[in-house]
Amino acid sequence: MTSTAPVELPGAETAWRQLLDGNARFDEGRATHPHQTAEGRQSLVAEQHPFACVIACADSCVGPEVVSDERLGDLFVIRSAGAVLDGDVVGSGEYAVEQLRVPLIVVVRHAGCGAVEAAIDVVAGRDQVTDGVSYWCAASRPRSERCRRRSIRSSSSMRA
């Protein structure tokens, strides 16, 4: 739910700096929001005011709220295998910007993403997928082909 009362959100650069600072705390073992209280969760029932939208892989090892040391409600998180930007993900991002007024969208990838590696294998003809996964592979194909051609191994400013 959203509130009808206007809330001052940070600008995109401030939001990015906040994510990086939180990630540094996480990486150094100094997280300030490692636990969520019942009161904090209850306050989000009536309204939310995330300062950033994070599109991330659905991998269970990489939780955006955890690796950026943010509280529930601080981030509008969209997760899909390999952080593939299909219509549902893009539509959710548009909702975050248009309705929640988030000033920043960040796409987070992680090293050794099994979903991306599987898509690269399919594109390269080294593997086949079942019908259930074929839709996702089709959506990720353009990125997989670029990665295969360039042998891209990306690095990020955030650490998980």
Phi, psi and chi 1 to 4 in degrees:
 res  aa     phi    psi   chi1   chi2   chi3   chi4
   1 MET       -  154.4  -68.0 -169.3  152.9      -
   2 THR  -119.7  158.0   58.9      -      -      -
   3 SER   -93.5  151.6  171.5      -      -      -
   4 THR   -85.7  -17.0   55.7      -      -      -
   5 ALA   -76.3  133.9      -      -      -      -
   6 PRO   -67.1  140.5   19.7  -25.4      -      -
   7 VAL  -124.6  135.1  172.5      -      -      -
   8 GLU   -77.9  114.8 -176.8   82.4   20.4      -
   9 LEU  -102.7  152.7  -67.7  173.5      -      -
  10 PRO   -69.5  161.5   27.6  -34.0      -      -
  11 GLY   -72.8  171.9      -      -      -      -
  12 ALA   -60.1  -43.2      -      -      -      -
  13 GLU   -65.8  -40.3  -72.7 -174.0   32.6      -
  14 THR   -66.0  -41.0  -58.6      -      -      -
  15 ALA   -62.2  -44.0      -      -      -      -
  16 TRP   -62.6  -43.2  178.4 -120.2      -      -
  17 ARG   -62.3  -39.9  175.0   54.2   37.7 -153.3
  18 GLN   -63.1  -41.3 -173.2  170.8  -21.5      -
  19 LEU   -63.6  -44.6  -73.9  172.7      -      -
  20 LEU   -64.9  -41.3  -69.4  177.3      -      -
  21 ASP   -62.5  -42.7  -69.8  -12.1      -      -
  22 GLY   -64.2  -38.9      -      -      -      -
  23 ASN   -65.0  -37.8 -177.7 -113.6      -      -
  24 ALA   -63.5  -43.2      -      -      -      -
  25 ARG   -60.0  -44.2  -72.3 -169.1  -54.9  -84.6
  26 PHE   -60.3  -48.8  166.0   81.0      -      -
  27 ASP   -63.2  -32.7 -169.3   46.6      -      -
  28 GLU   -90.9    2.7  -64.7  163.9    3.3      -
  29 GLY    75.5   23.9      -      -      -      -
  30 ARG  -114.8   31.5  -59.2 -178.9  -61.8  109.1
  31 ALA   -57.1  135.6      -      -      -      -
  32 THR   -99.5  -12.3   58.6      -      -      -
  33 HIS  -124.9   49.9  -59.3  -66.2      -      -
  34 PRO   -72.3  -21.6   26.3  -33.1      -      -
  35 HIS  -126.0  145.6  -55.6  -71.6      -      -
  36 GLN  -107.1  134.8  -55.4  -62.0  -37.7      -
  37 THR   -89.4  158.8   65.5      -      -      -
  38 ALA   -62.3  -38.1      -      -      -      -
  39 GLU   -65.1  -41.2  -64.1   81.3   18.5      -
  40 GLY   -63.7  -42.4      -      -      -      -
  41 ARG   -65.7  -40.4  -68.7 -170.3  -49.9  -88.1
  42 GLN   -63.9  -34.9 -175.4   60.6   37.5      -
  43 SER   -65.5  -21.1   72.2      -      -      -
  44 LEU   -83.6  -10.0  -61.9  172.4      -      -
  45 VAL   -64.7  -40.4  171.6      -      -      -
  46 ALA   -81.3  -34.7      -      -      -      -
  47 GLU  -161.8  160.7   61.5 -174.8   23.1      -
  48 GLN  -140.0  149.3   61.0  174.1  -45.5      -
  49 HIS  -140.8   66.8  -56.0  -73.1      -      -
  50 PRO   -65.4  145.1   23.9  -31.2      -      -
  51 PHE   -95.7   -7.0   68.9   84.9      -      -
  52 ALA  -154.7  154.0      -      -      -      -
  53 CYS  -108.1  125.7  173.2      -      -      -
  54 VAL  -116.3  121.4  177.8      -      -      -
  55 ILE  -100.8  119.5  -59.7  171.1      -      -
  56 ALA  -137.5  166.3      -      -      -      -
  57 CYS   -67.3  150.5 -177.6      -      -      -
  58 ALA   -77.3   -0.2      -      -      -      -
  59 ASP   -50.0  133.9 -170.9  -65.9      -      -
  60 SER   -72.4  -12.6   63.4      -      -      -
  61 CYS   -87.7  -11.5  -60.9      -      -      -
  62 VAL  -125.7   92.7 -175.5      -      -      -
  63 GLY   -97.5  116.6      -      -      -      -
  64 PRO   -55.1  -40.3  -27.3   36.4      -      -
  65 GLU   -64.4  -34.2  -62.7   91.6  -14.7      -
  66 VAL   -74.8  -51.6  175.6      -      -      -
  67 VAL   -72.3  -13.3  -59.8      -      -      -
  68 SER  -108.3    7.0   61.3      -      -      -
  69 ASP    50.9   50.1 -169.1   28.6      -      -
  70 GLU  -114.0  158.7  -62.9  -59.4  -26.2      -
  71 ARG   -82.9  162.0  -62.0  169.5  -57.1 -158.7
  72 LEU   -57.4  138.3  -66.0  173.8      -      -
  73 GLY    94.2  -17.3      -      -      -      -
  74 ASP   -77.7  -30.0  -73.5  -14.0      -      -
  75 LEU  -122.9  141.5  -55.4  176.0      -      -
  76 PHE   -96.9  106.7 -174.6   83.9      -      -
  77 VAL  -103.4  130.1  178.2      -      -      -
  78 ILE  -120.2  124.6  -53.3  164.9      -      -
  79 ARG  -123.7  136.4  -64.8  176.6   78.9  165.4
  80 SER  -148.6  154.4   68.8      -      -      -
  81 ALA   -55.8  124.5      -      -      -      -
  82 GLY    70.5   10.2      -      -      -      -
  83 ALA    53.8   38.4      -      -      -      -
  84 VAL   -69.5  133.8  170.4      -      -      -
  85 LEU   -92.2   76.8  -59.2  176.7      -      -
  86 ASP   -87.6 -176.5   66.0    8.7      -      -
  87 GLY   -59.9  -38.1      -      -      -      -
  88 ASP   -66.0  -42.5  -67.7  -24.1      -      -
  89 VAL   -66.8  -46.1  171.3      -      -      -
  90 VAL   -61.4  -44.2  171.5      -      -      -
  91 GLY   -61.4  -38.9      -      -      -      -
  92 SER   -65.5  -39.4  -64.4      -      -      -
  93 GLY   -64.1  -40.0      -      -      -      -
  94 GLU   -63.2  -39.4  -71.6  174.6   -9.0      -
  95 TYR   -59.4  -45.2  169.7   80.4      -      -
  96 ALA   -59.2  -42.1      -      -      -      -
  97 VAL   -74.3  -48.6  171.1      -      -      -
  98 GLU   -76.0  -40.6  -66.5  172.1    8.0      -
  99 GLN   -96.8  -39.1  -60.7  -61.5  -46.0      -
 100 LEU   -95.5  -10.2  -59.6  176.9      -      -
 101 ARG    62.2   33.6  -55.2  -75.1 -173.1 -125.7
 102 VAL   -66.1  137.8  -62.1      -      -      -
 103 PRO   -87.8   -6.4   31.2  -34.8      -      -
 104 LEU  -144.1  134.4  176.3   69.0      -      -
 105 ILE  -117.5  128.7  -66.3 -179.7      -      -
 106 VAL  -122.9  131.5  177.7      -      -      -
 107 VAL  -102.5  118.8  178.3      -      -      -
 108 VAL  -106.1  125.6  177.2      -      -      -
 109 ARG  -116.4  158.9  -61.9 -176.4  -54.5  164.1
 110 HIS  -129.7  154.9   63.0   95.9      -      -
 111 ALA   -65.6  145.0      -      -      -      -
 112 GLY    67.8   32.3      -      -      -      -
 113 CYS   -66.4  114.1 -179.9      -      -      -
 114 GLY   -62.7  -34.5      -      -      -      -
 115 ALA   -66.0  -44.4      -      -      -      -
 116 VAL   -67.6  -42.2  171.4      -      -      -
 117 GLU   -62.4  -39.1  -70.3  173.8    6.7      -
 118 ALA   -64.2  -42.0      -      -      -      -
 119 ALA   -64.3  -39.3      -      -      -      -
 120 ILE   -62.9  -41.0  -70.2  170.3      -      -
 121 ASP   -63.3  -38.8  -74.5  -14.4      -      -
 122 VAL   -65.7  -45.7  168.3      -      -      -
 123 VAL   -62.0  -37.8  168.2      -      -      -
 124 ALA   -79.3   -4.7      -      -      -      -
 125 GLY    80.6   13.5      -      -      -      -
 126 ARG   -89.4   -9.3  -67.4 -172.9  -62.5  -97.7
 127 ASP  -152.2  161.5 -159.6   -1.9      -      -
 128 GLN  -124.3  158.5  -65.2  179.9  -18.0      -
 129 VAL  -125.8  160.6  -65.2      -      -      -
 130 THR   -78.4  168.0   62.1      -      -      -
 131 ASP   -57.6  -35.0  -72.4  -19.0      -      -
 132 GLY   -63.7  -27.3      -      -      -      -
 133 VAL   -99.3  -14.4 -179.0      -      -      -
 134 SER   -62.9  -35.8   62.6      -      -      -
 135 TYR   -60.7  -45.8  172.3   79.9      -      -
 136 TRP   -64.2  -42.8  178.8   85.5      -      -
 137 CYS   -62.2  -38.3  -78.4      -      -      -
 138 ALA   -63.8  -40.8      -      -      -      -
 139 ALA   -68.2  -33.0      -      -      -      -
 140 SER   -92.0   -3.9   64.8      -      -      -
 141 ARG   -55.8  -47.0 -173.0  177.3 -172.2  102.9
 142 PRO   -57.6  -43.6  -25.0   34.7      -      -
 143 ARG   -67.1  -41.1 -178.3 -174.0  -32.8  171.2
 144 SER   -61.6  -40.6  -59.1      -      -      -
 145 GLU   -65.9  -40.4  -71.9  175.5  -17.3      -
 146 ARG   -63.0  -43.7  -77.2 -166.8  -51.3  -87.2
 147 CYS   -63.0  -42.5  -70.7      -      -      -
 148 ARG   -64.8  -43.8 -176.7  173.5   59.3   99.0
 149 ARG   -65.3  -38.8  -78.2 -164.5  -50.3  -92.6
 150 ARG   -98.5   -7.2  -62.3 -178.0 -165.6  162.3
 151 SER    50.5   50.3  -62.2      -      -      -
 152 ILE   -72.8  130.5  -66.7  174.7      -      -
 153 ARG  -127.1  102.3  -64.8  -71.0 -178.5 -137.3
 154 SER   -84.4  156.2   64.6      -      -      -
 155 SER  -119.8  159.4   62.2      -      -      -
 156 SER  -128.8  158.2  174.7      -      -      -
 157 SER   -77.1  -16.6  -63.6      -      -      -
 158 MET  -104.5  147.1  -63.2 -180.0   73.1      -
 159 ARG  -115.8  139.6  -63.5  174.7   52.9  101.6
 160 ALA  -118.7      -      -      -      -      -
